[in-house]
């Protein structure tokens, strides 16, 4: 039995009287899909002409039935042998459950892991010790450098202070005090300072003579 299914432009048409049944017949057969069955589809009911028909039982010759039985017995024997062989392989590869063995294996595994961890801790401790020593040396060098720079700044500051003190001691003789204020006034009146001065391109300095009126006003 054959069924033709159209993808496009399909028209539902049933031809039950034909040996080849086309459920879907279209214009263009290029887009058709053919599905074949070895027997009648299961969704179709039994034909009315076969409702009360008893099909004859198949009778095989004695030689053929004996050969079929022999082949079937060989098949069962081979299948059973393969199954038993696979069971034996599985039992041989399967580890028997023993609590003592499992406990011993866990202890051995724990000891192995602990040893590995201790070795790793020692290696990490060595690396950490080297790093800490290097950091200590760097910090020490940095501290010494800071102290040295601080001492140098203090020394320079003390030198500047000493220079200022020396300069102040030298200038102390020119300071006006209660004892020399009269003498300072007399010197100021005797030495009048004239700021009316000029200088030319050649660098000659010109100062105006102070008149008696200007001195009196001063």
For each residue, the residues with C-beta under 8 A, 3 or more apart:
1: 19 20 21 36 37 39 40 41
2: 20 21 22 34 35 36
3: 21 22 23 24 34 35 36 37
4: 22 23 24 25 29 32 33 34
5: 10 23 24 32 33 34 35
6: 9 10 11 24 25 26 28 31 32
7: 10 31 32 33
8: 26 28 31
9: 6 26 27 28
10: 5 6 7 24 25 26
11: 6 24 25 26
12: 23 24
13: 22 24 25
14: 21 23
15: 18 21 22
16: 21
17:
18: 15 21 22
19: 1
20: 1 2
21: 1 2 3 14 15 16 18
22: 2 3 4 13 15 18 25
23: 3 4 5 12 14
24: 3 4 5 6 10 11 12 13 32
25: 4 6 10 11 13 22
26: 6 8 9 10 11 29 31 32
27: 9
28: 6 8 9 31 32
29: 4 26 32
30:
31: 6 7 8 26 28
32: 4 5 6 7 24 26 28 29
33: 4 5 7
34: 2 3 4 5
35: 2 3 5
36: 1 2 3
37: 1 3 40 41
38:
39: 1
40: 1 37 44
41: 1 37 44
42:
43:
44: 40 41
45:
46: 50 51
47: 50 51
48: 51
49: 53
50: 46 47 53
51: 46 47 48
52:
53: 49 50
54:
55:
56:
57:
58:
59:
60: 64 65 68
61: 64 65
62: 65 66
63: 66 67
64: 60 61 67 68
65: 60 61 62 68 69
66: 62 63 69 70
67: 63 64 70 71
68: 60 64 65 71 72
69: 65 66 72 73
70: 66 67 73 74
71: 67 68 74 75
72: 68 69 75 76
73: 69 70 76 77
74: 70 71 77 78
75: 71 72 78 79
76: 72 73 79 80
77: 73 74 80 81
78: 74 75 81 82
79: 75 76 82 83
80: 76 77 83 84
81: 77 78 84 85
82: 78 79 85 86
83: 79 80 86 87
84: 80 81 87 88
85: 81 82 88 89
86: 82 83 89 90
87: 83 84 90 91
88: 84 85 91 92
89: 85 86 92 93
90: 86 87 93 94
91: 87 88 94
92: 88 89
93: 89 90
94: 90 91
95:
96:
97: 102
98: 101 102
99: 102 103
100: 103 104
101: 98 104 105
102: 97 98 99 105 106
103: 99 100 106 107
104: 100 101 107 108
105: 101 102 108 109
106: 102 103 109 110
107: 103 104 110 111
108: 104 105 111 112
109: 105 106 112 113
110: 106 107 113 114
111: 107 108 114 115
112: 108 109 115 116
113: 109 110 116 117
114: 110 111 117 118
115: 111 112 118 119
116: 112 113 119 120
117: 113 114 120 121
118: 114 115 121 122
119: 115 116 122 123
120: 116 117 123 124
121: 117 118 124 125
122: 118 119 125 126
123: 119 120 126 127
124: 120 121 127 128
125: 121 122 128 129
126: 122 123 129 130
127: 123 124 130 131
128: 124 125 131 132
129: 125 126 132 133
130: 126 127 133 134
131: 127 128 134 135
132: 128 129 135 136
133: 129 130 136 137
134: 130 131 137 138
135: 131 132 138 139
136: 132 133 139 140
137: 133 134 140 141
138: 134 135 141 142
139: 135 136 142 143
140: 136 137 143 144
141: 137 138 144 145
142: 138 139 145 146
143: 139 140 146 147
144: 140 141 147 148
145: 141 142 148 149
146: 142 143 149 150
147: 143 144 150 151
148: 144 145 151 152
149: 145 146 152 153
150: 146 147 153 154
151: 147 148 154 155
152: 148 149 155 156
153: 149 150 156 157
154: 150 151 157 158
155: 151 152 158 159
156: 152 153 159 160
157: 153 154 160 161
158: 154 155 161 162
159: 155 156 162 163
160: 156 157 163 164
161: 157 158 164 165
162: 158 159 165 166
163: 159 160 166 167
164: 160 161 167 168
165: 161 162 168 169
166: 162 163 169 170
167: 163 164 170 171
168: 164 165 171 172
169: 165 166 172
170: 166 167 173
171: 167 168 174 175
172: 168 169 175
173: 170
174: 171
175: 171 172
176: 180 181 184
177: 180 181
178: 181
179:
180: 176 177 183 184
181: 176 177 178 184 185
182: 185 186
183: 180 186 187
184: 176 180 181 187 188
185: 181 182 188 189
186: 182 183 189 190
187: 183 184 190 191
188: 184 185 191
189: 185 186 192 218
190: 186 187
191: 187 188
192: 189 210 214 215 218
193:
194: 197 207 208 210 214
195:
196: 207 208
197: 194 205 206 207 208
198: 205 206
199: 203 204 205 206
200: 203 204 206
201:
202:
203: 199 200
204: 199 200
205: 197 198 199
206: 197 198 199 200
207: 194 196 197
208: 194 196 197
209:
210: 192 194 214 215
211: 214 215
212: 215 216
213: 216 217
214: 192 194 210 211 217 218
215: 192 210 211 212 218
216: 212 213
217: 213 214
218: 189 192 214 215
